[in-house]
Amino acid sequence: MTIPGTSSDTRADLYDITFVGAGPVALYGMYYAGLRMTKFKTIDMLEEIGGGLMALYPEKYIFDVAGFPKVMAKDLTRMFKEQACQYPHEFRLGEKVVGLERDKDGIIHLITDKGEHLSKTVVICAGLGAYIPKKLEIPNVERLEGAGIYYFVRRINDFRDKNVLIVGGGDSAFDYSMMLEPVARNITHIHRNDFFAAHEDSVRKVMNSRVRMKFPFWEVKSIEGEDWVRRVTIFQSRTGEEETLDIDAIVFNIGFLTSLGPIEDWGLELEHNAIKVDSRMRTNIEGVYAAGDIVTYDGKLKLISTGCGEVAIAVNNAKNYIDPKAKVSPGHSTDKHELAQKKWARKQAQEHAHQPSEKKE
């Protein structure tokens, strides 16, 4: 759905809020942007909505979103999208933002690989930027990527009735073990340290499942296979004990390198590969806000729930920035939602009434 009344005219193409990123945090921001009766659009370099949830693990269960005991990532994305798209909206997918400039009139120019977008404010919700999985320097790893060696689990059925090795000690590694435990023939999970970087309950669930857990100090020594992974040898680095396993799939999840990419050159104040924001989610550039995993401040937690609260703060402050008479706090969502829906319907009806009717032959 395109915003009613837009045209090729420069000012008609001026938006109140433009979101950079189309993950769950940006989608929730879109909902609030509609609730506050702003004209908004969303730009994302990916070809589909959902950010990391859809790009990395659409069939993974998410356990730490408020209101959901557990929800599959693709289902959560669908609900975020449904909530966001209640209001007039525009998505620009497969379009990479490469530059951000603010002119003397305060208009922000977002330069992409396909053109330029004008906006009164911008809310950056780009997650962690580009995800680059860390890789082990073991013979055959690169050669067998996509032939039994994985860094993400996108489709559970790819592992059905397979012998699987999970490598890693973080939350995603434990989530993958629990995700695949019902469908895999068997799972061995190894970790090279004597501590885990995962939530305690995630570790407990794996320990109490049929997953064979081997830690501490267990690592991959070698991988065998011509056209597909066939065997792997693991070893205990302190004792030298070795074990060779018949394996159909290895999921390496030993961490990621992240890159902000072009965002690093936009003149934003950065700290530890993240954008610094204040309590209103403002960056050091006037009119530019940020929310979600890409931001940092004292006490920051990288959770979807936290990001949703941050983007609501960003959007409400952006509304006040655009229109100083507008309150930052929008009031109760129920009343505001119904009022916004009525106003949007009335606005579209008025704009439709002013459009020239088709000439009949």
C-alpha positions as CSV (number, residue, x, y, z in Angstrom):
1,M,0.0,0.0,0.0
2,T,1.4,3.4,-1.0
3,I,0.7,6.6,1.0
4,P,-2.3,8.3,-0.6
5,G,-1.6,11.5,-2.5
6,T,2.1,11.0,-3.2
7,S,3.6,12.0,-6.5
8,S,6.9,12.6,-8.2
9,D,6.9,16.2,-6.8
10,T,9.8,16.6,-4.4
11,R,7.7,17.8,-1.4
12,A,5.1,15.2,-2.0
13,D,7.9,12.7,-1.6
14,L,8.8,14.2,1.8
15,Y,8.0,11.8,4.6
16,D,7.6,12.5,8.3
17,I,9.5,9.4,9.4
18,T,11.6,7.0,7.5
19,F,12.7,3.8,9.1
20,V,16.0,2.2,8.1
21,G,15.5,-1.5,8.6
22,A,12.4,-3.7,8.4
23,G,12.9,-6.1,11.3
24,P,10.6,-6.5,14.3
25,V,11.6,-3.2,16.0
26,A,11.1,-1.2,12.8
27,L,7.7,-2.9,12.3
28,Y,6.6,-2.0,15.7
29,G,7.8,1.6,15.1
30,M,5.6,1.7,11.9
31,Y,2.6,0.8,14.1
32,Y,3.4,3.7,16.4
33,A,4.0,6.0,13.4
34,G,0.6,5.2,12.1
35,L,-0.9,5.6,15.5
36,R,0.5,9.1,15.6
37,M,-0.8,10.0,12.2
38,T,2.5,10.5,10.5
39,K,3.5,9.8,6.9
40,F,6.2,7.1,6.9
41,K,8.1,4.6,4.8
42,T,10.5,1.8,5.5
43,I,13.7,0.9,3.7
44,D,15.6,-2.3,4.0
45,M,18.4,-3.9,2.0
46,L,16.9,-7.4,2.4
47,E,14.3,-8.6,0.0
48,E,11.8,-9.7,2.7
49,I,10.4,-8.2,5.9
50,G,11.6,-9.4,9.2
51,G,15.3,-8.6,9.5
52,G,17.4,-11.3,11.3
53,L,14.3,-13.3,12.3
54,M,13.6,-14.2,8.7
55,A,17.1,-14.0,7.3
56,L,18.8,-16.2,9.9
57,Y,16.3,-18.4,11.7
58,P,12.6,-18.2,10.5
59,E,11.7,-21.6,12.1
60,K,13.4,-21.0,15.4
61,Y,11.3,-20.5,18.5
62,I,11.6,-17.2,20.3
63,F,11.0,-17.5,24.1
64,D,11.6,-14.0,25.5
65,V,9.0,-11.8,23.8
66,A,6.4,-10.5,26.2
67,G,3.0,-12.2,26.0
68,F,4.3,-15.3,24.1
69,P,5.5,-18.4,26.1
70,K,7.1,-19.3,22.8
71,V,6.5,-18.2,19.2
72,M,8.2,-19.2,15.9
73,A,10.2,-16.4,14.4
74,K,8.3,-16.4,11.1
75,D,5.0,-16.3,13.0
76,L,6.2,-13.4,15.1
77,T,7.2,-11.6,12.0
78,R,3.8,-12.1,10.4
79,M,2.1,-10.6,13.5
80,F,4.5,-7.7,13.7
81,K,3.7,-7.0,10.0
82,E,0.0,-7.3,10.5
83,Q,0.2,-4.8,13.3
84,A,2.3,-2.4,11.3
85,C,0.3,-2.5,8.1
86,Q,-3.0,-1.3,9.7
87,Y,-2.0,2.2,8.5
88,P,-1.0,3.6,5.1
89,H,2.6,2.4,4.6
90,E,5.3,1.9,2.1
91,F,8.1,-0.6,2.0
92,R,11.2,-0.2,-0.1
93,L,12.9,-3.7,0.0
94,G,16.1,-4.7,-1.6
95,E,17.4,-1.1,-1.3
96,K,20.5,-0.3,0.6
97,V,20.9,3.0,2.3
98,V,24.5,4.2,1.7
99,G,24.4,7.8,2.9
100,L,22.6,10.2,5.2
101,E,22.8,14.0,4.9
102,R,20.9,16.8,6.6
103,D,20.5,20.0,4.6
104,K,20.2,23.6,5.8
105,D,16.4,23.4,5.9
106,G,16.6,20.4,8.2
107,I,15.4,17.9,5.6
108,I,17.3,14.6,5.8
109,H,18.4,13.0,2.6
110,L,18.8,9.2,2.6
111,I,20.9,8.1,-0.4
112,T,20.4,4.5,-1.5
113,D,21.8,2.3,-4.2
114,K,18.6,3.0,-6.1
115,G,17.9,6.7,-5.5
116,E,17.2,9.3,-2.8
117,H,14.5,9.6,-0.1
118,L,13.6,12.8,1.8
119,S,12.4,12.8,5.4
120,K,11.8,15.1,8.3
121,T,13.1,12.5,10.7
122,V,14.8,9.1,10.5
123,V,14.6,6.1,12.9
124,I,17.5,3.7,12.4
125,C,16.5,0.1,13.3
126,A,19.2,-1.8,11.5
127,G,19.8,-4.5,14.1
128,L,23.4,-5.5,14.4
129,G,24.2,-4.6,10.8
130,A,25.7,-7.3,8.7
131,Y,26.1,-10.8,10.3
132,I,29.4,-12.5,9.4
133,P,29.7,-15.9,11.1
134,K,33.0,-16.7,12.7
135,K,34.6,-19.7,11.1
136,L,37.1,-22.3,12.2
137,E,40.3,-22.9,10.3
138,I,39.8,-26.6,9.7
139,P,40.4,-28.3,6.4
140,N,37.2,-28.9,4.4
141,V,35.1,-26.4,6.3
142,E,34.8,-23.9,3.4
143,R,34.6,-26.6,0.8
144,L,31.6,-28.2,2.5
145,E,29.7,-25.1,3.3
146,G,26.2,-25.7,2.1
147,A,27.0,-29.5,1.8
148,G,26.3,-30.4,5.4
149,I,28.0,-27.4,7.1
150,Y,25.7,-24.7,8.3
151,Y,25.9,-21.5,10.4
152,F,22.2,-20.9,10.6
153,V,19.2,-23.1,10.8
154,R,16.6,-21.8,8.3
155,R,14.6,-24.9,7.7
156,I,14.0,-27.6,10.3
157,N,13.2,-30.2,7.7
158,D,16.8,-30.0,6.3
159,F,17.8,-31.8,9.5
160,R,15.0,-34.4,9.7
161,D,16.3,-37.9,10.5
162,K,19.9,-36.6,10.3
163,N,22.9,-37.1,12.6
164,V,23.7,-33.6,13.7
165,L,26.7,-32.0,15.5
166,I,26.1,-28.6,17.2
167,V,29.2,-26.5,18.0
168,G,28.9,-23.5,20.4
169,G,28.0,-22.4,23.9
170,G,25.7,-19.4,23.3
171,D,22.0,-19.0,23.3
172,S,21.6,-19.7,19.5
173,A,23.6,-22.9,19.8
174,F,21.4,-24.2,22.6
175,D,18.2,-23.0,20.8
176,Y,19.3,-24.9,17.7
177,S,19.8,-28.1,19.8
178,M,16.3,-27.8,21.3
179,M,14.8,-26.8,17.9
180,L,16.3,-29.9,16.1
181,E,15.9,-32.4,19.0
182,P,12.4,-33.5,18.0
183,V,13.3,-34.1,14.3
184,A,17.0,-35.2,14.2
185,R,18.0,-38.8,14.5
186,N,20.5,-37.8,17.1
187,I,22.4,-34.7,18.2
188,T,25.8,-34.2,19.8
189,H,26.4,-30.7,21.2
190,I,30.0,-29.7,22.0
191,H,31.5,-26.6,23.6
192,R,35.2,-25.6,23.9
193,N,35.0,-23.6,27.1
194,D,34.1,-24.4,30.7
195,F,31.3,-21.8,30.8
196,F,28.3,-21.0,28.7
197,A,27.2,-17.6,27.2
198,A,23.6,-18.7,27.3
199,H,20.6,-18.3,29.6
200,E,20.6,-20.9,32.4
201,D,17.2,-22.3,31.5
202,S,18.3,-22.9,27.9
203,V,21.2,-24.9,29.2
204,R,19.0,-26.8,31.6
205,K,16.6,-27.8,28.8
206,V,19.3,-29.2,26.6
207,M,20.9,-31.0,29.5
208,N,17.6,-32.7,30.3
209,S,16.9,-33.6,26.7
210,R,18.2,-36.5,24.6
211,V,20.9,-34.3,23.2
212,R,24.3,-35.7,24.0
213,M,26.2,-32.8,25.6
214,K,30.0,-32.9,25.6
215,F,31.9,-30.1,27.5
216,P,34.1,-28.5,28.6
217,F,37.0,-28.3,26.2
218,W,35.6,-30.3,23.3
219,E,36.4,-29.1,19.8
220,V,36.3,-30.2,16.2
221,K,39.6,-31.7,15.0
222,S,38.8,-32.8,11.4
223,I,35.9,-33.1,9.0
224,E,35.6,-35.8,6.3
225,G,33.5,-36.0,3.1
226,E,33.7,-35.6,-0.6
227,D,30.4,-34.2,-1.8
228,W,28.8,-34.0,1.7
229,V,29.9,-34.1,5.3
230,R,30.3,-37.8,6.3
231,R,32.4,-37.9,9.5
232,V,33.8,-35.6,12.1
233,T,36.5,-36.2,14.7
234,I,36.1,-34.2,17.9
235,F,38.7,-34.1,20.7
236,Q,39.0,-33.0,24.4
237,S,41.8,-30.3,24.3
238,R,43.0,-30.9,27.9
239,T,43.1,-34.7,27.8
240,G,43.6,-35.5,24.1
241,E,40.6,-37.9,24.1
242,E,39.2,-38.3,20.6
243,E,35.9,-39.5,19.1
244,T,34.9,-40.0,15.5
245,L,31.2,-39.6,14.6
246,D,29.2,-40.4,11.5
247,I,27.6,-37.0,10.8
248,D,25.2,-35.6,8.2
249,A,25.2,-32.0,9.3
250,I,27.3,-29.7,11.4
251,V,25.9,-26.4,12.8
252,F,28.7,-24.0,13.8
253,N,27.5,-21.3,16.1
254,I,30.6,-19.8,17.7
255,G,29.7,-16.2,17.3
256,F,29.5,-13.5,14.7
257,L,31.4,-10.5,13.5
258,T,29.1,-7.6,12.9
259,S,29.6,-4.6,10.7
260,L,27.6,-1.4,10.5
261,G,28.7,-1.0,6.9
262,P,27.9,2.5,5.4
263,I,26.3,3.6,8.7
264,E,29.8,4.2,10.1
265,D,30.3,7.0,7.6
266,W,27.1,9.0,8.4
267,G,28.6,11.1,11.1
268,L,26.9,9.4,14.0
269,E,28.5,9.0,17.3
270,L,29.5,5.4,17.7
271,E,30.6,3.3,20.6
272,H,31.6,-0.4,20.4
273,N,30.1,-0.9,17.0
274,A,26.7,0.7,18.1
275,I,25.0,4.1,17.8
276,K,25.0,6.2,21.0
277,V,21.5,7.5,21.9
278,D,20.1,9.5,24.8
279,S,17.0,8.7,26.8
280,R,14.8,9.9,24.0
281,M,16.6,7.7,21.5
282,R,18.1,10.7,19.8
283,T,21.5,10.4,18.1
284,N,24.0,13.3,17.8
285,I,22.4,14.3,14.5
286,E,19.2,16.4,14.9
287,G,16.1,14.6,13.6
288,V,17.9,11.2,13.6
289,Y,16.8,8.6,16.1
290,A,17.8,4.9,16.6
291,A,16.4,1.9,18.4
292,G,17.0,-1.8,18.8
293,D,20.2,-3.8,18.8
294,I,22.0,-1.1,16.9
295,V,21.9,1.3,19.8
296,T,23.9,1.6,23.0
297,Y,23.4,3.4,26.3
298,D,24.1,2.7,29.9
299,G,22.2,-0.5,30.9
300,K,21.3,-1.5,27.3
301,L,19.8,-4.9,26.8
302,K,19.6,-6.4,23.3
303,L,16.1,-7.9,23.4
304,I,13.2,-7.6,21.0
305,S,11.1,-6.4,23.9
306,T,13.5,-3.7,24.8
307,G,13.8,-2.6,21.2
308,C,10.0,-2.3,20.9
309,G,10.0,0.1,23.9
310,E,12.9,2.1,22.4
311,V,11.3,2.5,19.0
312,A,8.0,3.7,20.6
313,I,10.1,6.3,22.5
314,A,11.8,7.3,19.2
315,V,8.6,7.6,17.2
316,N,6.8,9.6,19.9
317,N,9.7,12.0,20.2
318,A,10.0,12.3,16.4
319,K,6.4,13.3,16.3
320,N,7.0,16.0,18.9
321,Y,10.1,17.1,16.9
322,I,8.0,17.4,13.7
323,D,5.1,19.1,15.5
324,P,6.1,20.7,18.8
325,K,2.4,21.0,19.7
326,A,2.0,17.2,19.7
327,K,2.5,15.5,23.0
328,V,5.3,13.1,23.4
329,S,3.1,10.7,25.3
330,P,0.2,9.6,23.0
331,G,-2.1,8.4,25.8
332,H,-3.9,5.0,26.0
333,S,-3.3,2.9,22.9
334,T,-7.0,1.8,22.7
335,D,-8.4,5.3,22.4
336,K,-5.6,6.5,20.2
337,H,-5.8,3.5,17.9
338,E,-9.6,4.0,17.3
339,L,-9.1,7.7,16.7
340,A,-6.2,7.2,14.3
341,Q,-8.1,4.7,12.3
342,K,-11.1,7.1,11.9
343,K,-8.8,10.0,11.0
344,W,-6.9,7.9,8.4
345,A,-10.2,6.7,6.9
346,R,-11.5,10.3,6.7
347,K,-8.3,11.6,5.2
348,Q,-8.3,8.9,2.5
349,A,-11.9,9.5,1.7
350,Q,-11.2,13.3,1.3
351,E,-8.2,12.7,-0.9
352,H,-10.1,10.2,-3.1
353,A,-13.0,12.7,-3.5
354,H,-10.5,15.3,-4.9
355,Q,-9.1,12.9,-7.4
356,P,-10.4,13.5,-11.0
357,S,-12.8,10.9,-12.1
358,E,-12.2,8.8,-15.2
359,K,-13.7,10.2,-18.4
360,K,-16.3,7.8,-19.8
361,E,-16.1,7.0,-23.5
